[in-house]
Amino acid sequence: MANNLNTVTVVGNVTRDPELRYTQGGQPRCNVGVAVNRSWMNRQTNDWEERTSFFNVVVWGDMAENVGHSITKGTRVVVTGRIEQRSWETDQGEKRSVVEIVADEFAPSLRFATAEVSRIERRGPDDGGSRAPRQAAAPAPAAAAPAAAPASTSYDEYSEEPF
């Protein structure tokens, strides 16, 4: 069975400035809210109607840093990724879950704007290699990191607790 059956693309506006954090292992993770508006003409009333859907988007790795440093609230973006559901239990024993888009690609929309693209030097084959070291991109201090999850609990593909 094909691996790409769980693919979604959304085009919408960023609802808040991206939240760039680092896991205790130093892995960049960026959380972004995206609002997608849909408008249509109601044929019965001849009035325009609108509905807005809100999505939480999670971006990992080098792309998370790029999003965190270049996207701001209000920016119209195109996001392609996969839908994932995550579940965990709070310290108080409450079960929680969330459905979010884990981004494979994240870009500003050029429909109503222009953008200036700056390439980042990479090491390794293809574009999948690690980013060349930068002095400005240091992980957040350990005190700002969330508490570690119990070793037996796996929250995501990086085995990191959600924040």
Number of C-alpha atoms within 10 A of each C-alpha: 4 5 6 9 8 10 14 15 14 16 17 23 21 24 19 16 18 23 16 20 22 22 22 19 12 15 16 22 22 21 23 24 19 25 20 17 13 11 10 11 11 11 8 6 8 9 10 10 11 11 9 11 10 14 18 16 23 21 26 21 15 18 18 24 21 17 23 21 14 12 19 16 14 14 20 23 21 17 23 19 21 17 14 13 11 13 14 16 11 9 7 6 8 8 10 10 10 10 13 18 23 21 20 16 12 20 18 21 17 11 8 8 9 9 9 5 6 6 6 11 12 14 13 10 8 7 11 10 12 13 14 11 11 8 6 6 10 11 16 15 10 13 8 12 16 15 13 11 13 9 8 7 12 15 14 13 6 11 14 19 17 14 10
